[in-house]
Structures are given as C-alpha cells and as structure tokens.
Amino acid sequence: MEERELKVVLLSHTPRPLDVIYAACRQCYSHHSAIDILDADVSLEKKETLVKKVIDSGHESPLEHVSFTFAVEGISRACSHQLVRHRLASYSQQSQRYVELDNLPFVMPPSIKANEKARKRFLKIISELEASYKDLIDLLSSQNSQEDSRKYLEDARYILPNACETRIVITMNARELLHFFGVRCCTRAQWEIRRLSEEMLSLVRSVLPIIFDRAGAKCERLGYCPEGSFSCGRYPLKEEVLRRNV
C-alpha cells in the first residue's frame, strides 16, 4: 500500500481565452461579426474593462465559450464522488474494472494522520483490505480461468474503500468553474475537495486573472455569507448587509 498526495496539472485551455470571451461579449451588443471582433486591434485594458463590466452585470454566458482541462491524481474515491456531482463538466476517470490496484494507493485524511492511534488503525485496515482484494482476485481467477480477467477486478473491487486513490481528467468551462469554486472553496466544504478546488483555482488565475482573481468561496464574490446559521464568520450575513444599507 502507498499513500498518495494531491497533484493537479492544467493540461490545456481554450486558446486566447480573454479574446474569445471579449468577442462573445461584444457579439451580444454589436452588429459586427465575432470573427472580426476577435481579430480587431483592441487594447488589453479595453478588453478587460468590457469583460468585467459584462460579467459584473450578471451576464455570464460568454464564459461558457472558454474551457479548462485538468489532470488530477492523488484524490480519493470519496472526493471524486463529490466532484462528479458537478454535472456541467466532462470526466474521464481511472477504472477499477480494467486497472488492478497494485500496492493499494490511498489518501489519508489529515485528522487521522495527526492522531497516532487513528493512523495506525487506518493503515492496518488498508493493509487488510489490500490483502483481501488480492486474495479475491486469485480465488476468482483460479476458479474461472476461461473468463475475461476484468470480471475478477470488477467483483473484487467491491471491498475497496473510499480512501482508494483515483486519477481523473476534468474539463469545465469558465462559468462552471466559478460555480465550482463558489461551492467547494467554502470553509464548509469537505477538506479534500476544497484542497482540489484551491489548486485548480490557482492554475486558472494565472491564465485568466480578469475572471478568476476574485473567484473563490461565494462570500468572496458576494461580499456577504449566504449560508445563514452555518456561516463560518469570515463575512457578514446577507441580512446584516441589508440592514446596514437601509
């Protein structure tokens, strides 16, 4: 068994993302062709000013024309189960049906790692599950030597834990990323997907700062916390902001 650490790489993104968003924004309010707008000699400052104005007005559909693709390693199945709930995205995930997990890779929560007794107990369970997983594969293959070997893997995987590491390729458009960061960068988000979202945010900020510099938890964009009684206290509640503005 082997503990794995989070690794996130930005594989690719839409070329000239700011230009594409600018052309889409202008197309909505201009009789000119987006083709001509894209290649027009316009300063960076003018493009950023218009894009910021349009996005701040709540018109976010131009962001859907720009996408980012990430390769992610070192996340648990518990994390990926949360990740794929974001349905306006594309995913290609490592299969436990076709890939046998040698030297069972796993992710350990910080709370368990910080508690020596809990850490030892966790590692013991992972070790036992790894041995049982291999035993099941051997037992099934010895009794059904004529069958497709992947059947052994897909049945043996039933005992694998949520702690198992998985690898996944993710593609999201910029609008969905803003939503993803708003939900998953929140202090109330589960620790692992929050760490993943923060790594992804750092990568896209370097590519498209005009869109993502202010991205993050919803409170950071709104200026108030929409979580009500569940607020962590970093920002005032919406009701408090409304009272101040009365």
PyMOL commands that set and color helices and strands:
alter all, ss='L'
color gray80, all
select helices_A, chain A and resi 17-29+34-39+44-56+61-65+77-83+110-113+116-143+150-159+174-184+191-207+209-212+218-222+228-230+238-245
alter helices_A, ss='H'
color red, helices_A
select strands_A, chain A and resi 2-3+7-13+67-76+89-93+105-106+165-173
alter strands_A, ss='S'
color yellow, strands_A
deselect
rebuild
show_as cartoon
